[in-house]
């Protein structure tokens, strides 16, 4: 009788162990990158890469901007990206700036270049942040020394210009570094133009009378 009870206990223990081994871990995708994904496996955060085995039998097979395909204990699953609110990994809050439309239908705002205050006019038709030579001198930009000479077309003629690299360009709380700028000899443009070398690196939402700028990170 004792022998039968021992055998029964061993069978039960083996069954519980097999069930624990085959239990599927709880997997959530909390970050997606090219060829990689950040996943939360049973509360622990891990970076998985395609073609490399991961912890607890979880393997990354594919990843795009919205989903990750993973193999979990031999079973293939497609998991959508989820936000992870665990301590230390809170969702990133993007910086935003709202700009009102002024007279003439333009959007103007105060910002800074290399820490110096500037009045900007947003211009999606301008390739770079553009200013005239007097404005550049006021900002301490030695464009004739550090700039690359170019010829630029204005509304009336071609003028000498210089392509420069601006260390910092800031609007509200959105500051970008290493922004291309153009300095034109003379008094044109009359306002500093916030062009696409800055605008293409942020998000813009035109709400009619207001324009929302939002950082990408």
Secondary structure, DSSP 4 states (H G I P E B T S, - for coil): -HHHHHHHHHHHHHHHHHHHHHPPP-EEEEEEETTEEEEEETTEEEEEETTSB-GGGEEEEEE-SSEEEEEETTEEEEEEB----STT-PPP---EEEEEB-GGG-BEEEEEETTEEEEEEE-TT-SSEEEEHHHHHHTT--HHHHSEEEEEE-SSSEEEEEEEEEEEEEETTEEEEEEEEEEESSS-SSSEEE-HHHHTTSEEEE-SSEEEEE---
